[in-house]
């Protein structure tokens, strides 16, 4: 009866969101045609994304594992459908506004009519600004109305806010709102579980299927943490809150299908054991590091073979640190998955070309893939350190800092990751040159700022750029090229780590807002330097050729 009630509510509130008749999109002709100025501009936007094929060596997989891949990809693809509903609404309703194939291709890349690489500006005529709360909340809902609403689960990661027939706010659980997609996903995960040869992976798939039907993900998160020996892996469900820029409360759907590189993963094991020591050594007062990270934390290297949903938008993730559940993190820790093939693509197609323009020639020798991999890996390690619950009784850091939580957390992970690398070098536990990490880190700031200040990673890098500039961590010559001051960078990364960890622990929203406003600004010099990258036609990010057909699988 309860589900019937929710289905009735959904039918009422969906209203005009029902499927509309599809308007055919103009097909791209095989014959070379002269493009209009608008089409030329759209073509340039599409070319911001370099195409990269997601593949790996399947010879290491058993026949059952190969049979699982299409099932896992099909389940993952269903998160695309849900994410469209969360980020925009009914996808087909956009078709009546789009008359050419190039614009529609860019719509598909962005999962909507707003340009994720250009401050979420609308690029489809007739579409207004993107709502800060995406489609998680009613468009006319104010923050004040939300705060006053007496709805116990309104801040849940897994509820939508809608209006009833009287215009009052109500919550709808994800498993009800997206019942059709969740039931299909669950069925596919159960089919895949029948083929699973690793008992831990099988248990996880079955638990994740159950979670999709109940919105209770903790058990499956715990089981995912316990997996140690499986070659195939799957991340699926409502996970990150980046899409909700109103409060940062609502988790968006996404998925990754992964193949473990066991040789590389074996090399990384020793660093996971150092987490308790790393926590104790954080450059912050004792009360901000009193929490103890779980001891089951894991570091691993993977090839990604499928991205979907939120993960497949804008700047693509090159490493994963999950679960986000603070309770699971404190009890079990987290797993840090380095997506080696995607990381390599971004390094070669984007980071190296940027360095050739913006880094002084004498420091370009310090741009290395090993440093890029290490910086990224310890970024993910750093996510698990610090504090998850405020020291001031304001709840979790995520709850206290709301829409600013994601940018601050990404900023913490970036700078604290470099701080950890430096400390490990001092202990002779890393054998490459620390200068490699620092110069590669600086070049990486330029790469990520291009995602835009509206996006958590882009804002985090902009804050760090201005903070480091203030501290003299780098210099800029008359040619617009940058050089690291190695000693000043060491001090700057320690200072910024301390500042962010303290801001998070205090949970003071206004203090964080002031911090973001002070350092989250782009001046004319930085804009002109970034324009040099654009004029050189260096991609902003990548997009994927992916799916079972890449491997010849059905």
C-alpha angles and dihedrals in degrees: 000000000000092000091048089055092052092046089055091050091049091051090053099045096040091064108137091017091081117121113283127207110276118248109213114247116227108262120233109253122231087219114087108253131186109252124224118239089257091052091047089054091049090049089055090051092053091048089060083082117068113213115241127180114229106220142133141181106285094185088092091061128087122236091257091052091051089052090052095057098075090047092051092046092049090052090047092051090059088067086066089064093049094044091053088056091048098045100037118349130246106008096211092059088073093060095079088061096048121072105170137056096235093057091045090050089055090047088056092049091052098038087232145019096288122093108237091194094052108052091282092290115170113253096179116080115242095029119114129214118305111262112244089230092048106210096321092096136032109278092235096049116117126209089244092055090050093049092051095047112107097219114135095206098040092111093045116126089229108051134087122216115228138154126254125220089281094052093252121140116257133173125235120196116237093236088060098039092049098029095134095054095039093053091051091048092049092050092051092048090053091051090050090049089059088062096043115118095184109079093209093053091047092053091048094051092050092047092047090052089054091047092056088059096048108026089235103125101161098093092050090046089054091050091047088055090053094057111107110149108037117118096201119056137183133198111190140156139044104333124139126048100208093111092061101075092163097069107343089233104116124080118221125216121256142147143201128192110204142184117207122235097213096187094055091040091056089058091055098051095090093062094058089061090059096063097101090049091047091051092051091050098053113132095243141090116287096253091061093058102037093112116092119222115233116266097227093073115140137199120202143163120227143172111232114222101174137024125186142168120003091353090062097056131095114327106019120229116250096186137023131216112188159210101037093196105116092210092055091045093053093046102037107008120226140282120243113205117192111205096213102182094049090045091053091050093053092045095052100035099039119007099050094047090049091051090051088061106034106028120078111255095243092059099044091091086071093064102101137157092229089058091046090050092047094048090049093046094052090045085064092044089053091056087069094051133075119037134324098186122052119247090223099065095254095127124246121352089246092054095045098047097039112177092008095054097086097051092047092047092050089048090051093050093049100049097033089050090058090045089055092049089054092050092050090051089054088054090049091241093125120051105197124091113278087217087067090059093047098048092042087049092054092049088049091058090062090047094053099039086066089070086075135249091266089068121075097235093044093050092046091055093046090053091049093047092055094042092050090046090054090050094048093243089147139016132216122217130211090269092059093252124137132224128190118237095212099201095045091046090055090055094042094053091050092048094048092046089054093047095050096043089051093048090051094047093050092048090209105161095191093050091051091046090054091047092051092046092050098049103021096081129108117217127205095260094057091045091054092048091051089049089061087061092049092049089053087058093236108165117252091214144330138267127201142248098203147145141091090298090066087066097035090249127141 
